[in-house]
């Protein structure tokens, strides 16, 4: 070793160098990240790798490899040691955002899938462009109802994402509901839909071509044209049906 065996202050040594690293730091008794220090041969140093927020310790590299942390390192050789850190890609709260993203991008709680308790997960709000840390700010959807003839529709408007909304079509006198067109092709009325998109719908209303009283006039004709009772074949009780009197 070239040291003086008769001199207490002369002894074999080894140098430990902690190579500067990113996204974390290394510390130990008597040495810190980015430092070099000389120790007596065989000295044991305890080193701790501490990742920065949003990162995890991956392992040691350089002249020593392994993943033990803290590390008990025996200095039998001169060593250059590097701590490796990587983004924390785990998803502790299973909300679709990595711990790294929650801690450094969205500033949300990686242990709580809905940081602001508004009913929408942090990942949904991130995708929607709403603030996952503000309870009053939630994702919205718009249900647009196209103006139609011969009836009215209730239920259009702006609602929270995924809310169930009821659309009700009410025909004018002499008309019947014929179905929904646009982004929804349904026949139920009222119609309940879950707003995951921004649909535009229109109700179709048709003339009521039924003949409820079997007098030869459609309900539409009786209600809109002749102003007779579609439930009574002889509205004036004169012995002649409404259709006969209409023809005469």
C-alpha positions as CSV (number, residue, x, y, z in Angstrom):
1,X,0.0,0.0,0.0
2,X,3.1,2.3,0.3
3,X,2.1,3.5,3.8
4,X,4.4,3.6,6.8
5,X,3.7,0.7,9.1
6,X,5.5,2.6,11.9
7,X,3.5,5.8,11.7
8,X,0.0,6.0,13.1
9,X,-1.0,8.8,10.7
10,X,0.1,6.8,7.7
11,X,-2.3,4.1,6.7
12,X,-3.8,2.6,3.5
13,X,-6.7,4.7,2.1
14,X,-9.4,4.6,-0.5
15,X,-11.3,7.4,-2.1
16,X,-15.1,7.5,-2.4
17,X,-16.6,9.9,-5.0
18,X,-20.3,10.5,-5.1
19,X,-21.0,11.5,-8.7
20,X,-23.5,14.4,-9.0
21,X,-26.9,13.1,-10.0
22,X,-30.3,14.4,-11.2
23,X,-33.7,14.0,-9.6
24,X,-32.4,13.0,-6.2
25,X,-29.5,13.2,-3.8
26,X,-27.0,10.9,-2.0
27,X,-26.0,11.5,1.6
28,X,-23.9,9.6,4.2
29,X,-21.8,10.1,7.2
30,X,-19.1,12.5,6.2
31,X,-19.9,12.7,2.5
32,X,-22.6,14.3,0.3
33,X,-23.7,14.2,-3.3
34,X,-21.0,15.6,-5.6
35,X,-18.2,15.1,-3.1
36,X,-15.0,13.0,-2.9
37,X,-13.5,11.9,0.3
38,X,-10.6,9.7,1.4
39,X,-11.2,7.0,4.0
40,X,-9.1,4.3,5.6
41,X,-9.0,1.0,3.7
42,X,-12.0,-1.2,4.7
43,X,-14.0,1.7,6.2
44,X,-17.7,1.1,6.0
45,X,-19.9,4.0,4.8
46,X,-23.7,4.1,5.0
47,X,-25.1,5.9,2.1
48,X,-28.8,6.9,1.5
49,X,-30.3,7.7,-1.8
50,X,-33.2,10.2,-1.5
51,X,-35.3,10.8,-4.6
52,X,-36.7,14.2,-5.4
53,X,-40.5,14.7,-5.4
54,X,-42.1,12.6,-8.1
55,X,-39.1,10.3,-8.5
56,X,-38.1,6.9,-7.2
57,X,-34.6,5.4,-6.6
58,X,-33.7,2.9,-9.3
59,X,-30.3,1.7,-8.1
60,X,-26.6,2.3,-7.9
61,X,-24.2,2.4,-10.9
62,X,-20.6,3.3,-11.5
63,X,-18.1,1.1,-9.7
64,X,-20.9,-0.5,-7.7
65,X,-24.2,-1.9,-8.8
66,X,-27.2,-2.8,-6.7
67,X,-30.5,-1.5,-5.3
68,X,-29.9,-1.7,-1.6
69,X,-30.9,1.6,0.1
70,X,-29.5,2.6,2.5
71,X,-26.3,1.0,1.4
72,X,-23.5,-0.3,3.6
73,X,-20.4,0.2,1.5
74,X,-17.1,-1.3,2.4
75,X,-14.2,0.7,0.9
76,X,-11.8,-2.0,-0.3
77,X,-11.3,-0.1,-3.6
78,X,-11.5,3.4,-4.7
79,X,-15.0,3.9,-5.9
80,X,-17.1,6.3,-8.0
81,X,-20.7,5.9,-7.1
82,X,-23.8,7.1,-9.0
83,X,-27.4,7.1,-7.8
84,X,-30.0,6.6,-10.5
85,X,-33.5,8.1,-10.1
86,X,-36.5,7.8,-12.5
87,X,-40.0,9.2,-12.7
88,X,-42.4,7.5,-10.4
89,X,-44.7,5.9,-12.9
90,X,-46.8,4.0,-10.3
91,X,-50.4,5.0,-9.8
92,X,-51.1,4.6,-6.1
93,X,-54.7,5.8,-6.2
94,X,-55.5,4.1,-9.5
95,X,-57.0,7.2,-11.1
96,X,-55.1,7.0,-14.4
97,X,-52.4,9.5,-13.5
98,X,-48.9,8.5,-12.5
99,X,-47.6,9.6,-9.1
100,X,-45.0,11.7,-11.1
101,X,-47.8,13.5,-13.0
102,X,-49.9,14.1,-9.9
103,X,-47.0,15.5,-7.9
104,X,-45.3,17.6,-10.6
105,X,-47.9,18.3,-13.4
106,X,-51.4,18.4,-11.9
107,X,-50.3,19.1,-8.2
108,X,-53.0,16.6,-7.1
109,X,-52.9,14.0,-4.3
110,X,-51.4,10.7,-5.6
111,X,-53.1,9.0,-2.7
112,X,-56.6,10.3,-3.6
113,X,-58.2,9.6,-7.0
114,X,-60.5,12.6,-6.6
115,X,-58.4,15.3,-5.0
116,X,-61.2,17.9,-4.8
117,X,-64.0,15.4,-4.0
118,X,-66.3,16.7,-6.8
119,X,-67.2,13.2,-8.1
120,X,-64.8,13.3,-11.0
121,X,-61.4,11.6,-10.9
122,X,-58.2,13.6,-11.3
123,X,-57.4,12.0,-14.6
124,X,-60.9,12.8,-16.0
125,X,-60.6,16.5,-15.0
126,X,-57.1,16.6,-16.4
127,X,-58.4,15.3,-19.7
128,X,-61.4,17.6,-19.6
129,X,-59.3,20.7,-18.9
130,X,-61.0,21.4,-15.6
131,X,-59.1,22.0,-12.3
132,X,-58.8,18.8,-10.3
133,X,-58.1,20.8,-7.2
134,X,-61.2,23.0,-7.4
135,X,-64.5,21.4,-6.3
136,X,-66.6,24.1,-8.0
137,X,-65.1,23.5,-11.4
138,X,-66.4,20.3,-13.0
139,X,-66.5,18.9,-16.6
140,X,-69.7,19.9,-18.4
141,X,-71.7,18.7,-21.4
142,X,-74.3,20.5,-23.6
143,X,-77.5,18.9,-24.8
144,X,-78.7,21.0,-27.8
145,X,-82.2,20.7,-29.0
146,X,-82.8,21.8,-32.6
147,X,-86.0,23.9,-33.0
148,X,-88.8,21.8,-34.4
149,X,-92.3,22.3,-35.7
150,X,-95.6,21.0,-34.4
151,X,-94.4,20.4,-30.9
152,X,-91.9,21.4,-28.1
153,X,-89.1,19.7,-26.3
154,X,-88.0,20.1,-22.7
155,X,-84.6,19.1,-21.3
156,X,-82.0,20.8,-23.4
157,X,-79.2,22.7,-21.6
158,X,-75.8,22.4,-19.9
159,X,-75.2,19.6,-17.4
160,X,-72.4,17.9,-15.5
161,X,-70.5,15.2,-17.4
162,X,-72.3,11.8,-17.3
163,X,-75.4,13.2,-15.7
164,X,-78.7,11.5,-16.6
165,X,-81.0,13.9,-18.4
166,X,-84.6,13.5,-19.3
167,X,-85.9,14.7,-22.7
168,X,-89.6,15.2,-23.1
169,X,-91.3,15.8,-26.4
170,X,-94.8,17.3,-26.3
171,X,-96.7,17.4,-29.6
172,X,-99.1,20.2,-30.6
173,X,-102.8,19.5,-30.9
174,X,-103.4,17.1,-33.8
175,X,-99.9,15.7,-33.9
176,X,-98.0,12.8,-32.4
177,X,-94.4,12.2,-31.5
178,X,-92.6,10.4,-34.2
179,X,-89.1,9.9,-32.8
180,X,-85.7,11.5,-32.2
181,X,-83.2,12.4,-34.9
182,X,-79.7,13.9,-34.9
183,X,-77.1,12.4,-32.6
184,X,-79.8,10.2,-31.1
185,X,-82.1,7.9,-33.0
186,X,-84.5,6.7,-30.4
187,X,-88.2,6.4,-30.1
188,X,-88.7,6.5,-26.3
189,X,-90.6,9.5,-24.9
190,X,-89.6,10.7,-22.3
191,X,-86.0,9.7,-23.1
192,X,-83.3,9.4,-20.5
193,X,-79.7,9.8,-21.7
194,X,-76.3,9.9,-20.0
195,X,-74.4,12.9,-21.2
196,X,-70.9,11.7,-22.0
197,X,-70.8,13.7,-25.3
198,X,-72.4,17.0,-26.5
199,X,-75.3,15.7,-28.5
200,X,-77.7,17.7,-30.8
201,X,-81.2,16.2,-31.1
202,X,-84.4,17.0,-32.8
203,X,-87.9,15.7,-32.2
204,X,-90.1,14.8,-35.1
205,X,-93.9,15.3,-34.9
206,X,-96.3,13.9,-37.4
207,X,-100.0,14.5,-38.1
208,X,-102.1,12.2,-36.0
209,X,-103.5,10.0,-38.7
210,X,-105.4,7.7,-36.3
211,X,-109.1,7.6,-36.3
212,X,-110.0,7.1,-32.7
213,X,-113.8,7.3,-33.2
214,X,-113.8,5.4,-36.5
215,X,-115.8,8.1,-38.3
216,X,-113.6,8.4,-41.3
217,X,-111.8,11.5,-40.2
218,X,-108.3,11.4,-38.8
219,X,-107.7,12.8,-35.3
220,X,-105.5,15.5,-37.0
221,X,-108.5,16.5,-39.3
222,X,-110.9,16.6,-36.4
223,X,-108.7,18.6,-34.1
224,X,-107.2,21.0,-36.6
225,X,-109.6,21.3,-39.5
226,X,-113.2,20.4,-38.5
227,X,-112.8,21.2,-34.7
228,X,-114.8,18.1,-34.0
229,X,-114.4,15.5,-31.2
230,X,-112.0,12.8,-32.3
231,X,-113.5,10.5,-29.6
232,X,-117.1,11.0,-30.8
233,X,-118.1,10.0,-34.4
234,X,-121.1,12.3,-34.2
235,X,-119.9,15.4,-32.4
236,X,-123.3,17.2,-32.6
237,X,-125.5,14.1,-32.0
238,X,-127.6,14.8,-35.0
239,X,-127.5,11.2,-36.4
240,X,-124.9,12.0,-39.0
241,X,-121.2,11.2,-38.5
242,X,-118.7,13.9,-38.6
243,X,-117.2,12.6,-41.8
244,X,-120.6,12.6,-43.6
245,X,-121.3,16.1,-42.5
246,X,-117.8,17.2,-43.6
247,X,-118.3,15.6,-47.0
248,X,-121.8,17.2,-47.4
